[in-house]
Amino acid sequence: MEHLELFFKSIFIDNMVFATFLGMCSYLAVSKKVATAVGLGAAVIFVLAVTVPLNWLLDQYILKEGALVWLGPEYAEYDLSFLSFIMFIATIATMVQLVEIIVEKFSPSLYNSLGIFLPLIAVNCAILGGSLFMQSREIPTLGLSVTYGIGSGIGWFLAILAIAAIREKIRYSSVPPALRGLGITFIITGLMAIGFMSFGGMLTGGDETKEEKPKVEAKVIKEDLKKEAKEIVAENTNIN
């Protein structure tokens, strides 16, 4: 249940594009065609699914305070968390280079259509953001980090796929000249972000429960109030 909740939360509620607006450069530049968006989205899913668990292992066993205790008690006080950015980016760059080699080998047309934006995944803030969110939210297990990486990648994939499909359709629409291009794209992205905000209560709707007093207690309170009212009326009658 924990894996399923984190999976859907990372896709819909904490969407990289619509909730935190990370990875917008690639999102806007490569979303003119659905085919190109699918290729880049799949690459992002793969990179996030691999780099987030790898960076979780780095954080747990090397970077965080006391992580080096497995080397011996004398290393328990070491804190290498200041190296997080360097280590995370190095891991991401390695995996992006691997993806670039694979795409160039098996799909040269997709490689040419993605152009410079494929190697730029290495500095895509959505990729680094996935690892930093994993670290800041203190995801407890390797399995959950895998789930979070895949879910975040799918969320980014759905975002760029949706905007690419819309941009292909509005190409033949009568958009006002002042809004053509990135103008209407930003407006649509904002509207989609508002729509995704409605998923915020999807996993929290049944958490709050109303506390109801027992019927017996309510009955006793009601009888006490009646008794006090009768005593007040009797006192007033005696005074008169």
N, C-alpha and C positions, 0 to 999 in steps of 0.2 A: 504493500500500500504506500509506503514511504517513497519507493522508486517511482510509482505511477503519479503520485502527487507532485514530486519534484519535476518529473518529465513534462506534465501538462503546464505546470507553473512557469517553467523556463521557456515554453513555446508561446503561451498566450498572455500570461500576466507580466512576466519579466522579459518580454520580447526585446532583443538587442536593438532593433530599429525603432519600434514604436514606443517603448517604455524608457529607454536610455539614449536613443538616437546615436548609437555607435555604428561605425562602418558606413556612414552616409556617403562618403566619396565614391566607393565602389557601387553602392546602392543606386546612386543617381547616374553614374557614368555608364554602367553596364546593363541598365534595365531598359534599353531601347527595343530589344528583341527577346522573345521568350526563350529561344534556343540558347542564346548566350547567357541569359540569366540562370537557366537550369544548370548549365555547365559550371558557372562560378559558384552557384549555390551548393552544388554537390561537392565542389572542392572545399568550400568553407565547412560543410558538415564533416568531411573527412579530417580536416586539419583540427577542428575543435574537438572531435571525438578522440583524437590521438593526443593532442597537446595538453588538454585539461587533465587527464589522468597522469600523464608523465610529469607535469608540473606539480600535481598533488603529491606524487612520490618525492620529488625534489624538495617540496616544502616540508613534508612530514619527516624526512630522514636526513636532510642536509641543512635547510635554510632556517627553519623556525628555532626559537630559543629552546635549548635542551635537546634538539633533534639528533645531535651527534653522540648521545649517550650510549648508543650501540657500539661505538668505538672504544668506550671505556669510561669509568666514572670521572676521570680528569677532564673529559670533554663536555660534561653536563652543563657547564655555564656558558658555553659558546653560543653566540647568537649571530647568524649570518643572514638575517632577514634583509639587511641592506643590499644584498646581492640579488634580491628577488627579480627586479626588472631585467637585469643583465641575463640571468639564467633563463627566465621565462622567454625573453626575446630570442635567445640562442636556440632554445628548443623549437620555438615557432618557426624560425628561419630555416632550421634543418628540415622540418616536415614540409614546409612550403617548397623548398628546393626539390624534395622527393616528389611532391605532387606535380611540379612543373615538368620534371623529367618524364613522369608517367603520361601526362596529358600530351606532351610533345611527341611521345613515342606512339601512342595508340589513337590520338585524335588531332592530327596537325591542323585541321580546319578550325576546331575549337580553340586550339592554342593560338592561332593567328587572329581569331576574332576577339579573344580576350585581351591580347596585346600586352601592354605594360601592367594591366591590372592584376594579372595572375601573380607575378613576383611581388606586387605591392600588397598581397595578402600578408606578407611577413610584417608589414607595418600597419595592417588594418587594426584599428582600435577595437573592433568587435572581437577579434581573436585574442588580443592581449586582455581585453575586458573580461572574457570568459575565465581566464586563469586568475585574474585579480579578484573577481567576484567569488570564485571558488575559495580563494584564500581568505578574503574578508568575511565571508559567511561561514567559514569554518566547517565545510562539508566533512563529515566524520569518517567516511569510508571510501575506499577506492571504487567500489561499485557505484556509489552515489555520484562520484565525480565523473564516471563514464556516462551515467544517465544525464547528468547536467550538461556535459559537453555535447552529447548527441541532441538533447532537447534544445539547447541554445542554437546549435547549427541548423536544426530544422526550422526553428523560429525565424532565423535570418533568411533561410531559403524560401519560406512561405512569403515573407515580406517582399523580397526582390521579385519573386515569381508573380505575385499579385500586381505590383506596380508595373511590371513589364507587360502583362496582359492588358492592363488598363491603358498604358501608353500606346500600345499597338492599335487599340480601338479608337482612342481620341485623336489619333493621327488623321482620321477621316471625318472628324467632327468640326463644327464651326466654333472653335475657341477664339475668344477675342485676341487680337494681335498682341496686346500688351501682356497677355498671360501665356502665350505660346512658349513651349520649351520647358525650362525649369520652373517658371512661375506656376503653371497649372500642376506640375509635378509636386511642388512643395505644398500646394493647397490640398491635393488628393492625399498626400502623406499625412498631413495634419488631421484630415477627416478620418483616415484609417486608424491613426493613433487614438483618436477619440473613441472609435468603435472598439478597439482592443481594450480600452480602459473598462469597458463593460464586463470584461472577463474577471475583473478584480475580485468580485465576490463569489466566483465560481467554486472556490475551495474553502470559503469561510462562511458560507450561508448558514450552516447548521451548528456552528461552534457555540454561539451564545444560547443559553437556555434560561428561560424565565423561572425564577424561584417562586414557587407557590406555597403559601402556608397551608398546613394540614387543615382539613375541614373541621376536625375536632377542636383545634386551637381557635379557629375562627368562631366556632359556636360558643366556646367558653367566654371569649372576649365580648361577644354579643350579649350573653346573659349577664356578665358583669356590668356592662353599660346600662342595661335595663334596670338592674338592681340599684345602681347609683342614682339613676333618674328617679326611681320611686322614693328613695330616701330623701332626695332634695325636695320633691313635691310634698312629702310628709312633714318635713321641717318647716316649709313655708306655710303649710296649713296650721300647724301648731302655733306659729308666731302670730298668725292672723286671729 
